[in-house]
Amino acid sequence: MKQSYDDTRQYLLDIGHRMMVVKGFTGVGLNEILQAANVPKGSFYHYFKSKEQYGQSLLEEYFKTYLADMDERFAAKTPARERLMSYWTKWLNSYCDSGDEQKCLVVKLSAEVADLSETMRLTLRDGSNQVIARIAGCIEQGQADGSLPSGEAFSKATALYQLWLGASLLSKLSRDSRPLESAMDTTMLMLSA
């Protein structure tokens, strides 16, 4: 284990995240995680009862970090439309900066684990709902500050999140950013005042 990690549980989650965004949940074996982390199996089971619970904890940690980033971005003292466009621009740039390497666990694991693990499915669902709620809240702020058109904020937030998840999958399939660039164009139209 690296010296900089005092928290073995967090270290295991960080190692797993890096591996699973590349190979998926079923593509990464427990022994592979333990070897990469240089942690004995007993230590793993001290923190996690099973690989499924580990996966659920990994997703919970992912959403905790992701939502905190959203909260910070959406708390900026700029018009809400700018905050939303900053969010979508970051999404687009994170794909472009990493090539075809997927960093989003929602995109990478949703289809894979939805039928495999009920607890992981629920964690993904609940986390996604929290993302949508934050987008909807920012849309409502934009409607109040005049930077966004009126309309049903939650429906628009849901449509936008679905658009970007789908575009991320298509970008992964095509190994280029054009689907995400198209999502950006559609987003700008949907958010035009």
C-alpha positions in Angstrom: 0.0 0.0 0.0 1.3 3.5 -0.8 2.6 5.5 2.1 0.3 8.5 1.3 -2.8 6.5 2.2 -3.7 6.3 5.8 -7.2 5.0 5.0 -7.0 1.5 3.5 -10.7 1.4 2.7 -10.4 4.6 0.7 -7.3 3.3 -1.0 -9.1 0.2 -2.1 -12.0 2.3 -3.5 -9.6 4.5 -5.4 -7.8 1.5 -6.9 -11.1 -0.1 -7.8 -12.4 3.1 -9.4 -9.4 3.4 -11.7 -9.7 -0.3 -12.7 -13.5 -0.4 -13.2 -13.8 2.7 -15.4 -11.6 0.7 -17.8 -12.7 -2.9 -17.4 -16.1 -2.7 -15.8 -17.3 -4.4 -12.6 -17.3 -8.0 -13.8 -14.0 -7.5 -15.7 -12.1 -6.8 -12.5 -11.5 -9.7 -10.2 -11.1 -9.3 -6.4 -7.5 -10.7 -6.6 -6.7 -8.1 -9.3 -7.8 -5.3 -6.9 -5.9 -6.8 -4.0 -2.7 -7.2 -6.1 -2.9 -3.7 -7.4 -3.5 -2.3 -3.9 -1.0 -4.7 -2.3 -3.5 -5.4 0.4 -4.3 -8.8 1.9 -7.7 -10.4 1.4 -8.4 -10.2 5.1 -8.1 -6.4 5.0 -10.6 -6.3 2.1 -13.1 -8.3 4.0 -12.6 -6.2 7.1 -14.1 -3.2 5.1 -16.4 -5.0 2.7 -18.5 -8.2 3.1 -18.5 -9.0 -0.6 -17.4 -7.6 -4.0 -21.0 -6.5 -4.4 -20.9 -4.4 -1.2 -17.5 -3.1 -2.4 -19.1 -2.1 -5.7 -22.0 -0.3 -3.9 -19.5 1.5 -1.7 -17.5 2.5 -4.8 -20.6 4.0 -6.4 -21.6 5.8 -3.2 -18.1 7.3 -3.0 -18.3 8.3 -6.7 -21.6 10.1 -6.2 -20.4 11.8 -3.0 -17.5 13.3 -4.9 -19.4 14.0 -8.1 -22.3 15.7 -6.2 -19.9 17.8 -4.1 -18.3 19.0 -7.4 -21.7 19.9 -8.8 -22.6 21.8 -5.6 -19.4 23.8 -5.8 -19.9 24.5 -9.5 -23.6 25.5 -9.1 -22.8 27.7 -6.1 -20.8 30.2 -8.2 -22.0 33.8 -8.3 -22.7 33.8 -12.0 -26.0 33.5 -13.9 -27.4 29.9 -13.7 -27.1 29.4 -17.5 -23.3 30.0 -17.2 -23.1 27.5 -14.4 -25.0 24.9 -16.3 -23.0 25.4 -19.5 -19.8 25.1 -17.4 -21.1 21.7 -16.1 -21.8 20.5 -19.7 -18.5 21.9 -21.0 -16.6 20.0 -18.2 -18.4 16.8 -19.2 -17.5 17.3 -22.9 -13.9 18.3 -22.1 -13.4 15.3 -19.7 -14.1 13.0 -22.6 -11.9 14.9 -25.0 -9.1 15.1 -22.5 -9.1 11.4 -21.8 -9.7 10.1 -25.4 -12.0 7.1 -25.3 -11.2 6.3 -21.7 -14.4 6.4 -19.7 -14.2 8.1 -16.3 -17.9 8.2 -15.4 -18.9 5.1 -13.4 -22.6 5.8 -14.2 -21.9 5.4 -17.9 -19.5 2.5 -17.5 -21.5 0.4 -15.0 -25.2 1.2 -15.3 -26.1 -1.4 -18.0 -23.6 -3.9 -16.6 -24.8 -4.0 -13.0 -28.5 -3.1 -13.4 -29.4 -6.8 -13.7 -26.5 -8.1 -11.7 -27.0 -6.3 -8.3 -30.1 -4.7 -6.9 -28.2 -2.7 -4.4 -25.8 -1.3 -7.0 -28.7 -0.6 -9.3 -30.5 1.4 -6.5 -27.3 3.3 -5.7 -26.9 4.2 -9.4 -30.6 5.2 -9.6 -30.6 7.3 -6.4 -27.3 9.0 -7.3 -28.6 9.8 -10.8 -31.7 11.2 -9.3 -29.6 13.5 -7.1 -27.7 14.7 -10.2 -31.0 15.5 -12.0 -32.3 17.3 -8.9 -29.3 19.5 -8.8 -29.6 20.3 -12.5 -33.3 21.1 -12.0 -32.4 23.4 -9.1 -29.9 25.3 -11.2 -32.5 25.5 -14.0 -35.0 27.0 -11.5 -32.4 29.5 -10.4 -31.8 30.4 -14.1 -35.5 30.9 -14.6 -35.6 33.2 -11.5 -32.5 35.2 -12.6 -33.8 35.4 -16.2 -30.8 33.6 -17.8 -33.0 30.5 -18.7 -36.4 30.2 -20.3 -39.4 29.2 -18.3 -40.7 25.7 -18.3 -40.8 22.6 -16.2 -37.3 22.4 -14.7 -37.3 18.8 -13.6 -38.4 17.5 -17.0 -35.8 19.6 -18.7 -33.1 18.4 -16.3 -34.1 14.8 -16.8 -34.0 15.2 -20.6 -30.6 16.9 -20.5 -29.1 14.2 -18.2 -30.5 11.4 -20.4 -29.1 13.2 -23.5 -25.6 13.4 -22.1 -25.6 9.8 -20.8 -26.7 8.6 -24.2 -24.2 10.8 -26.0 -21.4 9.5 -23.7 -22.3 5.9 -24.6 -22.4 6.8 -28.3 -19.0 8.5 -28.0 -17.6 5.4 -26.4 -19.0 3.3 -29.2 -17.7 5.6 -32.0 -14.5 6.5 -30.1 -15.0 10.2 -31.0 -16.5 13.2 -29.4 -19.1 14.0 -32.1 -22.1 12.6 -30.1 -21.1 14.8 -27.1 -20.6 17.8 -29.4 -24.1 17.2 -30.7 -25.4 16.9 -27.1 -23.7 20.3 -26.5 -25.5 21.8 -29.5 -28.9 20.4 -28.3 -28.2 21.6 -24.8 -27.5 25.2 -25.9 -30.8 25.1 -27.8 -32.7 23.8 -24.8 -31.2 26.4 -22.6 -31.7 29.4 -24.9 -33.7 32.2 -23.4 
